[in-house]
Amino acid sequence: MRVKLKEKNHERGSFTGTFQRFGQKNSYGYMKQTILLTDIQDIDGVIVADHLWFTMGKQFAQLKLQTGDKVKFNARIKSYRKGYKGYREDVFGKPIQVDYKLSHPTKMEKL
């Protein structure tokens, strides 16, 4: 669990992170591009998460990110449920838990 994010749940703030790589996720049959940011820090330089995945949006795409680029952005801290929610018996070992993420990123800039 991301304890530092839990302490400030529902607050909006400024964060920085280091771009690592692109990825993909399946969204109702369509593949969406994602980006992985690591070493996420708040405005005070405190690490709030070791990594976070974001859906690639227009603002992230315009930055033309390369591995190692530092990114500054604003986002809201939100809770979400993670774990397997289906009926397949071979993956029942992943219980549902509450974790925290950064949602609705805006004002992205490459540092």
All heavy atoms as an XYZ file, in Angstrom:
919
protein
N       0.841     -1.180      0.000
C       0.000      0.000      0.000
C       0.888      1.245      0.000
O       1.954      1.256      0.585
C      -0.912      0.011      1.215
C      -1.810      1.224      1.237
S      -2.742      1.497      2.743
C      -3.444     -0.066      3.034
N       0.403      2.260     -0.613
C       1.128      3.525     -0.696
C       0.694      4.413      0.471
O      -0.244      5.201      0.368
C       0.850      4.164     -2.049
C       1.353      3.261     -3.174
C       0.923      3.759     -4.521
N       1.543      2.938     -5.538
C       0.874      2.327     -6.503
N      -0.427      2.442     -6.582
N       1.517      1.595     -7.388
N       1.407      4.295      1.585
C       1.022      4.933      2.846
C       1.025      6.456      2.733
O       0.118      7.116      3.243
C       1.964      4.475      3.980
C       1.612      5.166      5.284
C       1.901      2.968      4.136
N       2.026      7.022      2.077
C       2.108      8.484      1.963
C       0.917      9.045      1.174
O       0.443     10.135      1.454
C       3.415      8.902      1.289
C       4.637      8.544      2.073
C       4.760      9.398      3.307
C       6.067      9.081      4.010
N       6.193      9.757      5.278
N       0.441      8.294      0.181
C      -0.732      8.748     -0.569
C      -1.995      8.602      0.274
O      -2.886      9.444      0.209
C      -0.866      7.959     -1.875
C       0.204      8.226     -2.927
C      -0.026      7.358     -4.145
C       0.239      9.686     -3.321
N      -2.064      7.560      1.073
C      -3.241      7.342      1.917
C      -3.445      8.508      2.875
O      -4.571      8.928      3.133
C      -3.079      6.041      2.712
C      -4.249      5.726      3.602
C      -4.037      4.437      4.352
C      -5.228      4.133      5.242
N      -5.044      2.885      5.984
N      -2.350      9.059      3.396
C      -2.427     10.166      4.347
C      -3.067     11.410      3.738
O      -3.618     12.237      4.454
C      -1.032     10.514      4.856
C      -0.385      9.419      5.670
C       1.086      9.689      5.951
O       1.616     10.729      5.512
O       1.706      8.838      6.607
N      -2.985     11.561      2.422
C      -3.504     12.756      1.752
C      -4.596     12.417      0.750
O      -4.757     13.091     -0.266
C      -2.358     13.481      1.047
C      -1.293     13.975      1.995
C      -0.192     14.679      1.246
C       0.865     15.179      2.204
N       1.916     15.935      1.527
N      -5.367     11.371      1.022
C      -6.413     10.923      0.103
C      -7.363     12.066     -0.258
O      -7.747     12.851      0.596
C      -7.188      9.758      0.721
C      -8.048      9.036     -0.284
O      -7.859      9.155     -1.484
N      -8.995      8.282      0.211
N      -7.722     12.163     -1.519
C      -8.636     13.150     -2.113
C      -8.010     14.531     -2.288
O      -8.677     15.434     -2.783
C      -9.938     13.278     -1.318
C     -10.697     11.999     -1.199
N     -11.230     11.355     -2.283
C     -10.986     11.222     -0.128
C     -11.837     10.254     -1.889
N     -11.697     10.133     -0.581
N      -6.762     14.731     -1.891
C      -6.120     16.031     -2.081
C      -5.506     16.102     -3.474
O      -5.136     15.106     -4.062
C      -5.026     16.255     -1.034
C      -5.550     16.456      0.365
C      -4.430     16.726      1.363
O      -3.326     17.124      0.943
O      -4.678     16.537      2.560
N      -5.401     17.330     -3.985
C      -4.745     17.559     -5.269
C      -3.402     18.201     -4.983
O      -3.294     19.027     -4.091
C      -5.612     18.462     -6.145
C      -5.098     18.581     -7.551
C      -6.198     19.052     -8.504
N      -5.713     19.043     -9.845
C      -5.723     17.985    -10.653
N      -6.226     16.858    -10.235
N      -5.250     18.054    -11.867
N      -2.376     17.802     -5.721
C      -1.050     18.354     -5.485
C      -0.159     18.240     -6.696
O      -0.553     17.724     -7.740
N       1.068     18.731     -6.539
C       2.079     18.660     -7.594
C       3.029     17.516     -7.291
O       3.406     17.305     -6.133
C       2.867     19.960     -7.667
O       2.041     21.010     -8.089
N       3.427     16.805     -8.340
C       4.280     15.635     -8.195
C       5.306     15.610     -9.313
O       5.116     16.231    -10.359
C       3.437     14.353     -8.256
C       2.389     14.281     -7.189
C       1.115     14.773     -7.425
C       2.673     13.738     -5.955
C       0.138     14.726     -6.441
C       1.711     13.680     -4.960
C       0.440     14.176     -5.210
N       6.392     14.887     -9.085
C       7.378     14.630    -10.129
C       7.631     13.130    -10.178
O       7.445     12.424     -9.183
C       8.712     15.354     -9.861
O       9.252     14.911     -8.620
C       8.535     16.858     -9.863
N       8.048     12.664    -11.328
C       8.379     11.256    -11.508
C       9.349     11.095    -12.652
O       9.539     12.000    -13.461
N       9.968      9.919    -12.730
C      10.921      9.605    -13.785
C      10.274      8.627    -14.757
O       9.808      7.567    -14.349
C      12.196      8.968    -13.183
O      12.726      9.854    -12.204
C      13.234      8.716    -14.264
N      10.252      8.991    -16.034
C       9.672      8.116    -17.048
C      10.567      6.909    -17.267
O      11.780      7.042    -17.453
C       9.489      8.877    -18.367
C       9.059      7.991    -19.497
C       7.771      7.512    -19.556
C       9.955      7.618    -20.484
C       7.371      6.670    -20.594
C       9.575      6.794    -21.520
C       8.278      6.318    -21.570
N       9.963      5.702    -17.266
C      10.718      4.469    -17.495
C      10.414      3.831    -18.848
O      11.319      3.523    -19.591
C      10.424      3.449    -16.390
C      11.051      3.803    -15.076
C      12.563      3.905    -15.167
O      13.217      3.055    -15.755
N      13.112      4.964    -14.601
N       9.111      3.599    -19.120
C       8.782      2.924    -20.379
C       7.307      3.058    -20.690
O       6.514      3.466    -19.864
C       9.166      1.451    -20.318
C       8.346      0.632    -19.337
C       8.829     -0.820    -19.335
N       8.095     -1.636    -18.407
C       7.045     -2.378    -18.711
N       6.575     -2.393    -19.938
N       6.453     -3.123    -17.803
N       6.976      2.690    -21.932
C       5.591      2.620    -22.380
C       5.064      1.212    -22.153
O       5.822      0.257    -22.063
C       5.482      2.970    -23.869
C       5.857      4.387    -24.186
C       7.080      4.676    -24.767
C       4.995      5.428    -23.898
C       7.436      5.977    -25.059
C       5.342      6.740    -24.183
C       6.569      7.014    -24.757
N       3.762      1.082    -22.079
C       3.125     -0.215    -21.959
C       1.774     -0.176    -22.642
O       1.456      0.792    -23.343
N       0.969     -1.215    -22.445
C      -0.375     -1.273    -23.013
C      -1.312     -1.936    -22.020
O      -0.882     -2.753    -21.206
C      -0.387     -2.100    -24.296
C       0.300     -1.464    -25.456
C       0.165     -2.317    -26.709
O      -0.116     -3.511    -26.653
N       0.339     -1.682    -27.860
N      -2.579     -1.575    -22.115
C      -3.602     -2.263    -21.332
C      -4.819     -2.478    -22.214
O      -5.068     -1.725    -23.156
C      -3.972     -1.484    -20.069
C      -4.729     -0.191    -20.314
C      -5.093      0.464    -18.992
C      -5.852      1.760    -19.216
N      -6.224      2.388    -17.966
N      -5.558     -3.523    -21.901
C      -6.767     -3.846    -22.639
C      -7.934     -3.138    -21.966
O      -8.159     -3.291    -20.775
C      -6.990     -5.357    -22.635
C      -8.081     -5.780    -23.577
O      -8.924     -4.984    -23.966
N      -8.076     -7.042    -23.936
N      -8.659     -2.347    -22.723
C      -9.786     -1.599    -22.192
C     -11.018     -1.914    -23.029
O     -11.233     -1.318    -24.081
C      -9.475     -0.101    -22.224
O     -10.575      0.645    -21.765
N     -11.805     -2.885    -22.568
C     -13.029     -3.290    -23.247
C     -12.775     -3.644    -24.710
O     -13.474     -3.202    -25.611
C     -14.100     -2.205    -23.132
C     -14.471     -1.922    -21.705
C     -13.984     -0.791    -21.053
C     -15.293     -2.778    -20.986
C     -14.316     -0.542    -19.736
C     -15.626     -2.529    -19.670
C     -15.134     -1.409    -19.054
O     -15.458     -1.168    -17.748
N     -11.712     -4.408    -24.952
C     -11.413     -4.880    -26.293
C     -10.497     -3.975    -27.095
O     -10.070     -4.338    -28.184
N     -10.184     -2.799    -26.603
C      -9.286     -1.869    -27.289
C      -7.999     -1.753    -26.488
O      -8.021     -1.672    -25.264
C      -9.923     -0.483    -27.425
C     -11.163     -0.476    -28.257
C     -12.422     -0.535    -27.666
C     -11.097     -0.416    -29.640
C     -13.573     -0.539    -28.428
C     -12.245     -0.418    -30.423
C     -13.478     -0.473    -29.799
O     -14.615     -0.479    -30.560
N      -6.880     -1.712    -27.178
C      -5.594     -1.553    -26.507
C      -5.311     -0.070    -26.330
O      -5.408      0.704    -27.282
C      -4.472     -2.220    -27.303
C      -4.628     -3.728    -27.430
S      -4.818     -4.581    -25.860
C      -3.165     -4.465    -25.217
N      -4.972      0.320    -25.100
C      -4.614      1.705    -24.805
C      -3.154      1.748    -24.383
O      -2.686      0.873    -23.657
C      -5.470      2.255    -23.667
C      -6.908      2.486    -24.053
C      -7.629      3.217    -22.949
C      -9.050      3.538    -23.365
N      -9.764      4.260    -22.317
N      -2.457      2.782    -24.828
C      -1.054      2.932    -24.457
C      -0.968      3.523    -23.049
O      -1.752      4.393    -22.674
C      -0.320      3.813    -25.452
C       1.181      3.777    -25.264
C       1.924      4.438    -26.397
O       1.368      5.171    -27.191
N       3.216      4.185    -26.457
N       0.013      3.050    -22.282
C       0.226      3.527    -20.923
C       1.678      3.954    -20.764
O       2.529      3.634    -21.602
C      -0.076      2.416    -19.891
O       0.750      1.290    -20.167
C      -1.539      2.007    -19.941
N       1.961      4.687    -19.677
C       3.341      5.044    -19.363
C       3.615      4.701    -17.905
O       2.724      4.759    -17.062
C       3.648      6.529    -19.643
C       2.869      7.440    -18.711
C       3.364      6.900    -21.072
C       3.381      8.856    -18.727
N       4.843      4.335    -17.631
C       5.274      3.990    -16.285
C       6.186      5.092    -15.764
O       7.212      5.402    -16.371
C       6.030      2.656    -16.295
C       6.680      2.238    -14.977
C       5.637      2.044    -13.879
C       7.496      0.971    -15.173
N       5.788      5.687    -14.636
C       6.633      6.653    -13.938
C       7.112      6.014    -12.646
O       6.343      5.339    -11.952
C       5.859      7.937    -13.624
C       5.367      8.761    -14.811
C       4.648     10.017    -14.315
C       6.514      9.153    -15.722
N       8.376      6.237    -12.305
C       8.935      5.691    -11.069
C       9.400      6.824    -10.166
O       9.515      7.979    -10.600
C      10.124      4.763    -11.365
O      11.115      5.491    -12.079
C       9.690      3.548    -12.163
N       9.689      6.491     -8.917
C      10.169      7.449     -7.921
C       9.292      8.699     -7.877
O       9.770      9.823     -8.024
C      11.626      7.832     -8.180
C      12.540      6.625     -8.143
O      12.282      5.714     -7.343
O      13.519      6.589     -8.923
N       8.003      8.505     -7.655
C       7.045      9.608     -7.616
C       7.244     10.385     -6.325
O       7.192      9.810     -5.237
C       5.591      9.097     -7.684
C       5.402      8.100     -8.826
C       4.614     10.269     -7.789
C       5.620      8.636    -10.193
N       7.475     11.691     -6.445
C       7.711     12.553     -5.282
C       6.682     13.656     -5.231
O       6.219     14.139     -6.269
C       9.093     13.186     -5.361
C      10.229     12.194     -5.371
C      11.577     12.872     -5.505
O      11.674     14.101     -5.476
N      12.621     12.087     -5.656
N       6.347     14.097     -4.009
C       5.457     15.243     -3.870
C       6.279     16.523     -3.976
O       7.496     16.485     -4.211
C       4.644     15.168     -2.573
C       5.489     15.239     -1.315
O       6.713     15.521     -1.407
O       4.933     15.013     -0.223
N       5.644     17.653     -3.765
C       6.291     18.953     -3.939
C       7.437     19.158     -2.945
O       8.369     19.908     -3.199
C       5.246     20.097     -3.858
C       5.808     21.402     -4.412
C       4.758     20.275     -2.441
C       5.945     21.413     -5.889
N       7.387     18.440     -1.804
C       8.432     18.558     -0.779
C       9.589     17.602     -1.015
O      10.523     17.552     -0.220
C       7.840     18.293      0.609
C       6.735     19.289      0.961
O       6.878     20.475      0.604
O       5.739     18.874      1.587
N       9.539     16.799     -2.078
C      10.601     15.858     -2.387
C      10.484     14.519     -1.674
O      11.389     13.703     -1.719
N       9.347     14.277     -1.017
C       9.115     13.010     -0.321
C       8.588     11.986     -1.321
O       7.630     12.265     -2.045
C       8.096     13.200      0.833
C       7.774     11.873      1.490
C       8.620     14.197      1.843
N       9.189     10.798     -1.370
C       8.720      9.755     -2.286
C       7.401      9.211     -1.765
O       7.318      8.727     -0.640
C       9.757      8.639     -2.451
C      10.983      9.194     -3.165
C       9.163      7.457     -3.204
C      12.060      8.199     -3.485
N       6.352      9.306     -2.596
C       5.012      8.847     -2.210
C       4.658      7.511     -2.852
O       3.737      6.842     -2.403
C       3.934      9.909     -2.535
C       4.156     11.167     -1.710
C       3.907     10.243     -4.009
N       5.377      7.118     -3.897
C       5.138      5.829     -4.559
C       6.396      5.439     -5.331
O       7.053      6.301     -5.911
C       3.948      5.914     -5.505
N       6.693      4.143     -5.344
C       7.864      3.697     -6.097
C       7.591      3.679     -7.587
O       8.485      3.888     -8.395
C       8.352      2.331     -5.610
C       7.318      1.231     -5.769
O       6.135      1.550     -5.964
O       7.702      0.049     -5.680
N       6.322      3.435     -7.971
C       5.955      3.474     -9.391
C       4.446      3.688     -9.523
O       3.692      3.368     -8.609
C       6.359      2.184    -10.109
C       5.439      1.048     -9.802
N       5.515      0.311     -8.642
C       4.399      0.524    -10.504
C       4.574     -0.610     -8.645
N       3.879     -0.511     -9.767
N       4.032      4.237    -10.648
C       2.616      4.393    -10.991
C       2.478      4.301    -12.507
O       3.324      4.793    -13.251
C       2.066      5.751    -10.527
C       1.875      5.950     -9.028
C       1.558      7.404     -8.733
C       0.770      5.064     -8.511
N       1.394      3.665    -12.948
C       1.056      3.588    -14.370
C      -0.012      4.625    -14.673
O      -0.943      4.812    -13.892
C       0.520      2.205    -14.723
C       1.562      1.147    -14.768
C       1.925      0.309    -13.770
C       2.387      0.825    -15.896
N       2.920     -0.527    -14.193
C       3.221     -0.233    -15.496
C       2.493      1.322    -17.186
C       4.150     -0.804    -16.352
C       3.409      0.748    -18.041
C       4.234     -0.301    -17.630
N       0.110      5.298    -15.808
C      -0.874      6.266    -16.274
C      -1.293      5.905    -17.696
O      -0.475      5.429    -18.484
C      -0.296      7.687    -16.299
C       0.007      8.246    -14.946
C       1.250      8.064    -14.371
C      -0.951      8.949    -14.249
C       1.542      8.576    -13.120
C      -0.668      9.470    -12.997
C       0.577      9.285    -12.429
N      -2.543      6.177    -18.038
C      -2.985      6.038    -19.418
C      -2.401      7.192    -20.213
O      -2.410      8.340    -19.765
C      -4.522      6.066    -19.500
O      -5.036      4.995    -18.702
C      -5.007      5.917    -20.932
N      -1.884      6.879    -21.387
C      -1.298      7.905    -22.246
C      -2.399      8.830    -22.744
O      -3.357      8.388    -23.353
C      -0.602      7.261    -23.447
C      -0.097      8.247    -24.473
S       1.281      9.208    -23.907
C       2.586      8.059    -24.224
N      -2.258     10.103    -22.452
C      -3.198     11.110    -22.935
C      -2.471     12.083    -23.843
O      -1.277     11.944    -24.113
N      -3.197     13.081    -24.312
C      -2.604     14.052    -25.236
C      -1.442     14.804    -24.605
O      -0.420     15.037    -25.240
C      -3.667     15.046    -25.698
C      -4.698     14.458    -26.616
C      -5.729     15.511    -27.012
C      -6.834     14.903    -27.841
N      -7.860     15.904    -28.171
N      -1.599     15.194    -23.340
C      -0.537     15.973    -22.701
C       0.738     15.151    -22.521
O       1.837     15.656    -22.751
C      -1.009     16.516    -21.358
C      -2.062     17.603    -21.497
C      -2.421     18.213    -20.157
O      -1.574     18.378    -19.293
N      -3.689     18.543    -19.987
N       0.592     13.889    -22.095
C       1.778     13.033    -21.975
C       2.402     12.802    -23.347
O       3.617     12.800    -23.499
C       1.426     11.683    -21.339
C       1.425     11.702    -19.834
C       0.348     11.188    -19.129
C       2.493     12.201    -19.112
C       0.341     11.178    -17.745
C       2.505     12.204    -17.724
C       1.421     11.687    -17.040
N       1.589     12.593    -24.372
C       2.101     12.326    -25.717
C       2.896     13.512    -26.258
O       3.911     13.333    -26.942
C       0.952     11.978    -26.660
N       2.465     14.722    -25.955
C       3.146     15.915    -26.458
C       4.542     16.097    -25.864
O       5.372     16.790    -26.434
C       2.307     17.161    -26.176
C       1.062     17.252    -27.020
C       0.164     18.419    -26.629
O       0.348     19.030    -25.582
N      -0.815     18.715    -27.467
N       4.814     15.443    -24.727
C       6.125     15.582    -24.091
C       7.216     14.809    -24.823
O       8.405     15.082    -24.631
C       6.058     15.117    -22.631
C       5.158     15.920    -21.715
C       5.172     15.322    -20.314
C       5.560     17.380    -21.667
N       6.829     13.817    -25.658
C       7.802     12.989    -26.390
C       8.871     12.458    -25.431
O      10.061     12.733    -25.572
C       8.424     13.773    -27.539
C       7.406     14.218    -28.567
C       8.058     14.817    -29.762
C       7.145     15.339    -30.825
N       5.777     15.076    -30.846
N       8.421     11.674    -24.459
C       9.275     11.210    -23.374
C      10.297     10.163    -23.812
O      10.007      9.310    -24.643
C       8.410     10.635    -22.250
C       7.493     11.637    -21.560
C       6.521     10.925    -20.634
C       8.306     12.654    -20.798
N      11.476     10.252    -23.230
C      12.548      9.276    -23.393
C      12.868      8.713    -22.002
O      12.689      9.400    -20.999
C      13.811      9.939    -23.965
C      13.613     10.592    -25.315
C      13.367      9.584    -26.416
O      13.997      8.537    -26.461
N      12.441      9.892    -27.307
N      13.348      7.487    -21.948
C      13.673      6.864    -20.673
C      14.599      7.757    -19.854
O      15.596      8.259    -20.367
C      14.352      5.495    -20.897
O      13.456      4.670    -21.645
C      14.674      4.820    -19.581
N      14.221      7.984    -18.600
C      15.018      8.812    -17.705
C      14.552     10.254    -17.600
O      15.024     10.988    -16.730
N      13.630     10.685    -18.461
C      13.121     12.058    -18.395
C      12.338     12.272    -17.103
O      11.561     11.421    -16.678
C      12.191     12.363    -19.575
C      12.930     12.550    -20.877
O      14.171     12.720    -20.844
O      12.270     12.518    -21.933
N      12.532     13.433    -16.487
C      11.767     13.819    -15.300
C      10.516     14.559    -15.762
O      10.577     15.395    -16.659
C      12.580     14.746    -14.398
C      13.757     14.076    -13.753
C      13.333     13.412    -12.486
C      14.553     12.948    -11.722
N      14.218     12.106    -10.621
N       9.381     14.244    -15.126
C       8.105     14.850    -15.493
C       7.486     15.465    -14.247
O       7.465     14.847    -13.182
C       7.143     13.779    -16.063
C       5.815     14.396    -16.426
C       7.760     13.091    -17.260
N       6.981     16.684    -14.385
C       6.257     17.343    -13.306
C       4.798     17.437    -13.731
O       4.502     17.710    -14.895
C       6.813     18.745    -13.062
C       6.124     19.482    -11.945
C       6.722     20.857    -11.730
C       5.953     21.584    -10.647
N       6.441     22.950    -10.468
N       3.871     17.190    -12.788
C       2.451     17.228    -13.115
C       1.635     17.435    -11.844
O       2.141     17.262    -10.731
C       2.021     15.928    -13.810
C       2.254     14.692    -12.983
C       1.227     14.142    -12.226
C       3.494     14.082    -12.959
C       1.447     13.002    -11.460
C       3.714     12.942    -12.206
C       2.690     12.401    -11.451
N       0.392     17.819    -12.012
C      -0.562     17.918    -10.912
C      -1.521     16.744    -11.019
O      -1.863     16.311    -12.116
C      -1.358     19.226    -10.985
C      -0.492     20.444    -10.750
O       0.610     20.339    -10.229
N      -0.983     21.603    -11.144
N      -1.988     16.245     -9.871
C      -2.919     15.117     -9.878
C      -3.665     15.058     -8.547
O      -3.237     15.643     -7.554
C      -2.183     13.813    -10.122
N      -4.768     14.313     -8.548
C      -5.559     14.090     -7.345
C      -5.279     12.681     -6.829
O      -5.195     11.728     -7.602
C      -7.056     14.237     -7.640
C      -7.935     14.004     -6.411
C      -9.388     14.325     -6.675
N      -9.609     15.664     -7.162
C      -9.625     16.766     -6.403
N      -9.400     16.679     -5.124
N      -9.869     17.943     -6.939
N      -5.156     12.551     -5.519
C      -4.938     11.245     -4.892
C      -6.294     10.580     -4.697
O      -7.214     11.186     -4.153
C      -4.221     11.404     -3.539
C      -2.868     12.083     -3.749
C      -4.066     10.054     -2.848
C      -2.201     12.532     -2.480
N      -6.417      9.328     -5.179
C      -7.674      8.585     -5.062
C      -7.396      7.155     -4.641
O      -6.351      6.604     -4.950
C      -8.417      8.564     -6.398
C      -8.931      9.917     -6.844
C      -9.690      9.810     -8.130
C     -11.139      9.554     -7.796
N     -11.993      9.564     -8.994
N      -8.354      6.570     -3.970
C      -8.249      5.153     -3.619
C      -8.877      4.317     -4.734
O      -9.716      4.810     -5.495
C      -8.952      4.869     -2.294
O     -10.328      5.154     -2.402
N      -8.456      3.066     -4.830
C      -9.062      2.135     -5.785
C      -8.934      0.727     -5.228
O      -8.117      0.462     -4.347
C      -8.426      2.251     -7.170
C      -7.019      1.717     -7.276
C      -6.767      0.437     -7.771
C      -5.926      2.480     -6.880
C      -5.488     -0.050     -7.872
C      -4.640      1.997     -6.978
C      -4.424      0.737     -7.468
O      -3.148      0.246     -7.559
N      -9.787     -0.168     -5.727
C      -9.744     -1.568     -5.308
C      -8.923     -2.354     -6.309
O      -9.149     -2.262     -7.505
C     -11.148     -2.147     -5.227
C     -11.977     -1.487     -4.165
C     -13.388     -2.002     -4.062
N     -13.825     -2.838     -5.159
C     -14.647     -3.867     -5.025
N     -15.130     -4.181     -3.849
N     -15.019     -4.573     -6.064
N      -7.952     -3.109     -5.795
C      -7.148     -3.937     -6.687
C      -7.253     -5.386     -6.244
O      -7.530     -5.674     -5.085
C      -5.690     -3.481     -6.718
C      -4.891     -3.778     -5.476
C      -3.448     -3.375     -5.701
C      -2.598     -3.780     -4.520
N      -1.201     -3.442     -4.716
N      -7.029     -6.281     -7.172
C      -7.137     -7.705     -6.910
C      -8.086     -8.337     -7.913
O      -8.761     -7.661     -8.686
N      -8.173     -9.641     -7.892
C      -9.005    -10.355     -8.853
C     -10.458    -10.359     -8.408
O     -10.773    -10.746     -7.289
C      -8.499    -11.788     -9.026
C      -9.276    -12.551    -10.063
C      -9.219    -12.191    -11.399
C     -10.092    -13.607     -9.696
C      -9.938    -12.873    -12.359
C     -10.813    -14.304    -10.647
C     -10.730    -13.929    -11.973
O     -11.448    -14.597    -12.918
N     -11.363     -9.922     -9.306
C     -12.780     -9.808     -8.983
C     -13.640    -10.797     -9.771
O     -14.851    -10.695     -9.761
C     -13.260     -8.381     -9.267
C     -12.496     -7.322     -8.517
C     -12.906     -5.937     -8.971
C     -12.032     -4.879     -8.397
N     -10.832     -4.586     -9.143
N     -13.003    -11.729    -10.448
C     -13.740    -12.658    -11.305
C     -14.019    -13.990    -10.646
O     -14.039    -14.115     -9.419
N     -14.229    -14.996    -11.478
C     -14.650    -16.310    -11.001
C     -13.684    -17.436    -11.338
O     -13.989    -18.583    -11.086
C     -16.031    -16.637    -11.581
C     -17.065    -15.625    -11.186
C     -17.485    -14.646    -12.075
C     -17.606    -15.633     -9.912
C     -18.429    -13.704    -11.703
C     -18.549    -14.693     -9.529
C     -18.958    -13.732    -10.426
O     -19.883    -12.807    -10.040
N     -12.529    -17.135    -11.936
C     -11.580    -18.185    -12.307
C     -10.890    -18.731    -11.061
O     -10.313    -17.979    -10.280
C     -10.537    -17.635    -13.274
C     -11.114    -17.373    -14.645
C     -10.112    -16.887    -15.662
N      -8.781    -17.404    -15.474
C      -7.689    -16.752    -15.860
N      -7.778    -15.575    -16.440
N      -6.501    -17.275    -15.667
N     -10.942    -20.024    -10.884
C     -10.377    -20.649     -9.695
C      -8.851    -20.604     -9.667
O      -8.253    -20.622     -8.593
C     -10.855    -22.096     -9.585
C     -12.334    -22.198     -9.281
C     -12.791    -23.643     -9.115
O     -11.938    -24.505     -8.846
O     -13.992    -23.868     -9.269
N      -8.210    -20.515    -10.838
C      -6.750    -20.521    -10.858
C      -6.128    -19.202    -10.420
O      -4.913    -19.113    -10.267
C      -6.231    -20.913    -12.243
C      -6.713    -19.979    -13.343
O      -7.838    -19.467    -13.237
O      -5.958    -19.786    -14.312
N      -6.914    -18.160    -10.198
C      -6.366    -16.871     -9.745
C      -7.075    -16.344     -8.496
O      -7.038    -15.165     -8.218
C      -6.422    -15.796    -10.860
C      -5.376    -16.033    -11.904
C      -7.793    -15.716    -11.472
N      -7.681    -17.224     -7.726
C      -8.348    -16.800     -6.494
C      -7.367    -16.303     -5.436
O      -7.760    -15.705     -4.464
C      -9.186    -17.932     -5.899
C     -10.559    -18.026     -6.495
C     -11.160    -19.253     -6.636
C     -11.251    -16.904     -6.895
C     -12.432    -19.363     -7.183
C     -12.506    -16.998     -7.439
C     -13.102    -18.228     -7.586
N      -6.080    -16.525     -5.604
C      -5.095    -16.163     -4.597
C      -4.802    -14.677     -4.494
O      -3.921    -14.279     -3.749
N      -5.497    -13.845     -5.240
C      -5.257    -12.402     -5.201
C      -6.462    -11.709     -4.577
O      -7.402    -11.326     -5.277
C      -4.992    -11.859     -6.603
C      -3.735    -12.410     -7.222
C      -3.441    -11.756     -8.542
C      -2.151    -12.321     -9.097
N      -1.709    -11.619    -10.271
N      -6.450    -11.519     -3.251
C      -7.608    -10.906     -2.600
C      -7.753     -9.429     -2.969
O      -6.781     -8.765     -3.328
C      -7.304    -11.064     -1.113
C      -5.821    -11.148     -1.045
C      -5.395    -11.835     -2.321
N      -8.942     -8.932     -2.873
C      -9.216     -7.523     -3.174
C      -8.698     -6.664     -2.023
O      -8.959     -6.949     -0.855
C     -10.712     -7.311     -3.406
C     -11.153     -8.092     -4.640
C     -11.032     -5.831     -3.547
C     -12.625     -8.083     -4.888
N      -7.946     -5.622     -2.380
C      -7.374     -4.699     -1.403
C      -7.621     -3.274     -1.855
O      -7.881     -3.015     -3.026
C      -5.866     -4.902     -1.291
C      -5.442     -6.285     -0.893
C      -3.930     -6.446     -0.978
O      -3.256     -5.698     -1.680
N      -3.405     -7.415     -0.261
N      -7.492     -2.337     -0.934
C      -7.570     -0.916     -1.265
C      -6.148     -0.399     -1.416
O      -5.292     -0.660     -0.576
C      -8.311     -0.118     -0.175
C      -8.257      1.368     -0.467
C      -9.749     -0.584     -0.073
N      -5.893      0.314     -2.507
C      -4.599      0.948     -2.724
C      -4.867      2.379     -3.190
O      -6.025      2.782     -3.345
C      -3.774      0.177     -3.750
C      -2.277      0.406     -3.584
O      -1.878      1.234     -2.735
O      -1.499     -0.239     -4.304
N      -3.820      3.137     -3.437
C      -3.967      4.554     -3.775
C      -3.193      4.877     -5.043
O      -2.152      4.287     -5.310
C      -3.506      5.416     -2.597
C      -4.386      5.172     -1.402
C      -4.130      4.138     -0.525
C      -5.525      5.931     -1.199
C      -4.968      3.866      0.540
C      -6.373      5.670     -0.138
C      -6.083      4.639      0.724
O      -6.933      4.367      1.765
N      -3.738      5.821     -5.820
C      -3.147      6.195     -7.101
C      -3.240      7.702     -7.267
O      -3.887      8.393     -6.466
C      -3.892      5.513     -8.248
C      -5.346      5.973     -8.378
C      -6.046      5.267     -9.506
C      -7.501      5.742     -9.618
N      -8.183      5.119    -10.748
N      -2.601      8.207     -8.316
C      -2.741      9.606     -8.710
C      -3.642      9.635     -9.930
O      -3.382      8.960    -10.920
C      -1.377     10.217     -9.019
C      -0.436     10.311     -7.827
C       0.911     10.876     -8.254
C      -1.029     11.154     -6.728
N      -4.707     10.402     -9.842
C      -5.734     10.416    -10.872
C      -5.845     11.803    -11.502
O      -5.525     12.804    -10.874
C      -7.065     10.026    -10.221
O      -8.109     10.100    -11.132
N      -6.333     11.837    -12.723
C      -6.578     13.081    -13.460
C      -5.336     13.976    -13.517
O      -5.360     15.122    -13.068
C      -7.753     13.850    -12.845
C      -9.034     13.092    -12.881
N      -9.381     12.214    -11.880
C     -10.030     13.061    -13.783
C     -10.559     11.688    -12.158
N     -10.969     12.177    -13.325
N      -4.226     13.465    -14.077
C      -3.024     14.298    -14.173
C      -3.226     15.450    -15.158
O      -3.852     15.295    -16.199
C      -1.963     13.321    -14.666
C      -2.716     12.258    -15.375
C      -4.039     12.151    -14.671
N      -2.706     16.611    -14.797
C      -2.780     17.812    -15.648
C      -1.459     18.578    -15.547
O      -0.612     18.268    -14.733
C      -3.910     18.755    -15.200
O      -3.694     19.143    -13.846
C      -5.276     18.084    -15.338
N      -1.327     19.587    -16.374
C      -0.182     20.509    -16.373
C       1.150     19.770    -16.392
O       2.061     20.072    -15.621
C      -0.256     21.462    -15.166
C      -1.504     22.323    -15.168
C      -1.516     23.271    -14.019
C      -2.816     24.106    -14.062
N      -2.923     24.980    -12.910
N       1.261     18.794    -17.304
C       2.503     18.030    -17.415
C       3.589     18.876    -18.079
O       3.308     19.603    -19.012
C       2.303     16.765    -18.256
C       1.420     15.751    -17.630
S      -0.158     15.879    -18.429
C      -0.995     14.521    -17.739
N       4.791     18.732    -17.577
C       5.943     19.362    -18.214
C       7.176     18.519    -17.981
O       7.339     17.903    -16.937
C       6.148     20.795    -17.713
C       6.431     20.919    -16.245
C       6.617     22.362    -15.811
O       7.770     22.842    -15.852
O       5.621     22.979    -15.434
N       8.024     18.493    -18.993
C       9.282     17.768    -18.898
C      10.305     18.701    -18.246
O      10.433     19.848    -18.642
C       9.750     17.349    -20.292
C      10.856     16.333    -20.250
C      11.421     15.861    -21.568
C      10.595     15.973    -22.786
N      11.259     15.411    -23.981
N      11.008     18.183    -17.246
C      12.010     19.008    -16.548
C      13.392     18.832    -17.151
O      13.694     17.837    -17.732
C      12.053     18.638    -15.058
C      10.743     18.840    -14.306
C      10.881     18.376    -12.864
C      10.309     20.289    -14.338
